[in-house]
Amino acid sequence: MTSQNPLSGSIMCHALWARDGRKLADFYAEALGTEVEQTYPDAEGNEAACAFHVGRSMYLFYTSPSCTAPNWPEEELPFHMDFVFPDVEAAERRLLEMGATKPAHQPGGKHWTVLLDPSGQPFCIHGAR
């Protein structure tokens, strides 16, 4: 039996910002085989954030009209996500149909593929290992 270190934590939520948080939440929820489960209002009652769970982790997407994606690859990324799919070629086709785009710059060679989500933020897809 492993004892847990009382000073170690775990990730509860991954929060992301976009001009249209709902659109981005719907994109990633569909990509991960789930759907948006909960929304959160701002002070005026407008939908300000949307969330879904994958396993024990929550993914929370905020709407921020001033948010812009980095100009990648010229600008460094503050973060990015990597996803694994059993059939990476089929996943790529499906993600492109859902609104992702594929940039010309592909630094992963045959190891991974970079796509841009509908907000312009890069993410990577890999085949099952």
Secondary structure, 3 states (H helix, E strand, C coil): CCCCCCCCCCCCEEEEEECCHHHHHHHHHHHCCCCCCEEEECCCCCEEEEEEEECCEEEEEEECCCCCCCCCCCCCCCCCCEEEECCHHHHHHHHHHCCCECCCCCCCCCCCEEEECCCCCEEEEEECC
